[in-house]
Amino acid sequence: MRVVDLDRDMSDVIPTGMTPDSEFLFDRMTQVTLDRTQAAAGKLVLDVASGVGQDSIALATRGANVVGVEPSGRMTAMAKLFAAEKAGPMPDWVRGWSDSLPFATGSFDACICKGAMDHFDCPGEAIAEMARVTKVDGKVVLAIANFESLACRAGRGLDDLRQDVFGWPAVRVRRGYDAPSDHFTRYEVGLIREQAEQSLIIESLEGISMGWGMPGWSRLMAVLPSAVALPAVRGMDQLARQFPSLSDVIALVGRPRRSASTSA
Ligand SMILES: C[S@@+](CC[C@H](N)C(=O)[O-])C[C@H]1O[C@@H](n2cnc3c(N)ncnc32)[C@H](O)[C@@H]1O
């Protein structure tokens, strides 16, 4: 049996009280990853681990033909409910695992996998499958949380100082730099690059946002006037573009590593 909770519904992932830094991070991550698919009318796009379907729906709203593939019936049921509230052509929903995608080689113009690869038990095989089902000149877009971000490093450094230098007891809440229990992989720039290179020719690797989850950062952003908080989070995003290894989220774009003359 596969160790995946197919009854999950994202209520533990989607933040409830949004602070300016959270709002910026989630919006920007979505905007960048969707933009990099180059979705438009006439394009066929696959959303792998489509979850509750918000990205598939947004891509369909841009005019693309979209397929959302997801193993969880519960998540897909929610996606169908959200899609039913929208006008215009909506995605097709297919049940399937990322490491054995039920599609022919070279079927899609683009393939997107956002915020999900750390939940996969076989991420290398999943990237190989995304590369297989994407056209040779198509795009595979991977977006994943960076557990070696500036915020993770700062949080870990502060805890080390508390415990090792001052001898204070460990903080009991879950530490932001620890991967959650439902993650198989703790991604950082080197690892995502190494896994992706097996199946993709990497075209770009971008950092998105910086500082999210840093001790005190969210609280500070929440109390500052928005005329100060917004330029601050935008400024940190500029830094993330310069230094992706310290960013909160990594967005990687590649094209399949196979020959147009030998493959579909
Ligand atoms: C955190 S959610 C992300 C969903 C969506 N991409 C988003 O950005 O909101 C992770 C998703 O990965 C799915 N998942 C877990 N293991 C999987 C696997 N091996 N193959 C495909 N999907 C998987 C889960 O069911 C869940 O919907």
The ligand as an SDF file (V2000), in Angstrom:
LIG
                    3D

 27 29  0  0  0  0  0  0  0  0999 V2000
    0.1950   20.2270   -1.0020 C   0  0  0  0  0  0  0  0  0  0  0  0
   -0.8530   19.5190   -2.2320 S   0  0  0  0  0  0  0  0  0  0  0  0
   -0.5260   20.5910   -3.6210 C   0  0  0  0  0  0  0  0  0  0  0  0
   -1.6830   20.6570   -4.5590 C   0  0  0  0  0  0  0  0  0  0  0  0
   -1.6160   21.7260   -5.6530 C   0  0  0  0  0  0  0  0  0  0  0  0
   -0.6110   21.4460   -6.6530 N   0  0  0  0  0  0  0  0  0  0  0  0
   -1.4720   23.1190   -5.0910 C   0  0  0  0  0  0  0  0  0  0  0  0
   -0.5210   23.8360   -5.4420 O   0  0  0  0  0  0  0  0  0  0  0  0
   -2.3240   23.5170   -4.2890 O   0  0  0  0  0  0  0  0  0  0  0  0
   -0.0140   18.0210   -2.6380 C   0  0  0  0  0  0  0  0  0  0  0  0
   -0.8210   17.1120   -3.5450 C   0  0  0  0  0  0  0  0  0  0  0  0
   -0.0050   16.0160   -3.9610 O   0  0  0  0  0  0  0  0  0  0  0  0
   -0.8490   14.8600   -4.0830 C   0  0  0  0  0  0  0  0  0  0  0  0
    0.0270   13.6750   -4.1050 N   0  0  0  0  0  0  0  0  0  0  0  0
    0.6640   13.0880   -3.0750 C   0  0  0  0  0  0  0  0  0  0  0  0
    1.4110   12.0660   -3.5390 N   0  0  0  0  0  0  0  0  0  0  0  0
    1.2400   12.0140   -4.8830 C   0  0  0  0  0  0  0  0  0  0  0  0
    1.7750   11.2000   -5.9190 C   0  0  0  0  0  0  0  0  0  0  0  0
    2.6470   10.2170   -5.6700 N   0  0  0  0  0  0  0  0  0  0  0  0
    1.3830   11.4460   -7.1930 N   0  0  0  0  0  0  0  0  0  0  0  0
    0.5330   12.4650   -7.4630 C   0  0  0  0  0  0  0  0  0  0  0  0
    0.0090   13.2660   -6.5280 N   0  0  0  0  0  0  0  0  0  0  0  0
    0.3630   13.0500   -5.2490 C   0  0  0  0  0  0  0  0  0  0  0  0
   -1.7700   14.9700   -2.8880 C   0  0  0  0  0  0  0  0  0  0  0  0
   -2.9300   14.1820   -3.0280 O   0  0  0  0  0  0  0  0  0  0  0  0
   -2.0480   16.4790   -2.8800 C   0  0  0  0  0  0  0  0  0  0  0  0
   -3.1730   16.8060   -3.6560 O   0  0  0  0  0  0  0  0  0  0  0  0
  1  2  1  0
  2  3  1  0
  2 10  1  0
  3  4  1  0
  4  5  1  0
  5  6  1  0
  5  7  1  0
  7  8  2  0
  7  9  1  0
 10 11  1  0
 11 12  1  0
 11 26  1  0
 12 13  1  0
 13 14  1  0
 13 24  1  0
 14 15  1  0
 14 23  1  0
 15 16  2  0
 16 17  1  0
 17 18  1  0
 17 23  2  0
 18 19  1  0
 18 20  2  0
 20 21  1  0
 21 22  2  0
 22 23  1  0
 24 25  1  0
 24 26  1  0
 26 27  1  0
M  CHG  2   2   1   9  -1
M  END
$$$$
